[in-house]
Amino acid sequence: MSASPLRIVFAGTPEFAHFILGALLDAPDCEVLAAYTQPDRPAGRGRRLQPSPVKEFARARGIRVFQPVSLKDAAALQELATLAPDVMIVAAYGLILPPAVLAIPRHGCINVHASVLPRWRGAAPIERAIEAGDTSSGVTIMQMDAGLDTGAMLLVRECPVMTTDTGATLRERLGALGAEALLEALALLRAGRLEPVAQDDALATYASKLRREEAEIDWQLDAAAIARRVRAFNPANVCQTSVDGQILRVWLAEATDSTTTAAPGCILRSDRHGILVACGSAALLLTRLQFAGGKVMDAQALLNGRGELFRSGTVLGAAP
């Protein structure tokens, strides 16, 4: 007789978590009892309340959704305890799990973290890895404890970071890898063969939450550093500058080895290849852009309609 499915409560919020939930719902030896996700947040130009990707996906698949503001109150704890899960799977949930929650599932709470721990503990491991120029990343399946991503590692899987990766493309690959690794770890859990490995705290680095002010391009920086941040923050916190007093979002850019004595932020040339801008060191080629409220488009299309704003000598980020 086959063993009964693992009774699972899932907790996650963004697109990365959506991949993980989908894998659990499709696994024959897993029964997803409910999905926890953050409350709806205002978004978009109208600032309407928007559900998280996990909420939309869970509801489409007929899964109960809970959206507590906190998991510390008695009602939320009782609600979770009533579900009687074998294990709680957490992926980019965004809320702290208090010790009382960690103690409810029979096998505790297991986190799918988008880095090879202990590097990039914290809220934004994908973006910080690209921004730092890491050549490899991965996922860690971790037994959660009371610390911030400090628990024992149950399974680690690595993947390369491409020089063209954005936050979106790396998130998609790590989501697929994380789903695969989680199912492998759950199979080991059922077989009693998981071997937890403690993290080396001396090697820990922290992936702080992205701040809105970080998106403002500092043209004094090296072109390669700006290019990495542009890719890393796409699409979570798209980098931006200004031209003629108008906000200009930079979705893609490439560092070049062009040398110049022009002031940082000064446009060197604008053509079908993009808009070349002087930086503190070398120059950056802007290739995909967006005016606030407008469409995202290639530089050539932007220049066709607004080319007069991007003449050589114009300084981006300067007061109009």
PyMOL commands that set and color helices and strands:
alter all, ss='L'
color gray80, all
select helices_A, chain A and resi 15-26+53-60+74-83+99-102+125-132+167-190+201-203+212-215+223-232+299-310
alter helices_A, ss='H'
color red, helices_A
select strands_A, chain A and resi 6-12+30-36+41-43+48-50+65-66+87-91+109-113+121-122+136-143+153-160+206-207+239-243+246-256+267-271+274-278+283-291+297-298
alter strands_A, ss='S'
color yellow, strands_A
deselect
rebuild
show_as cartoon
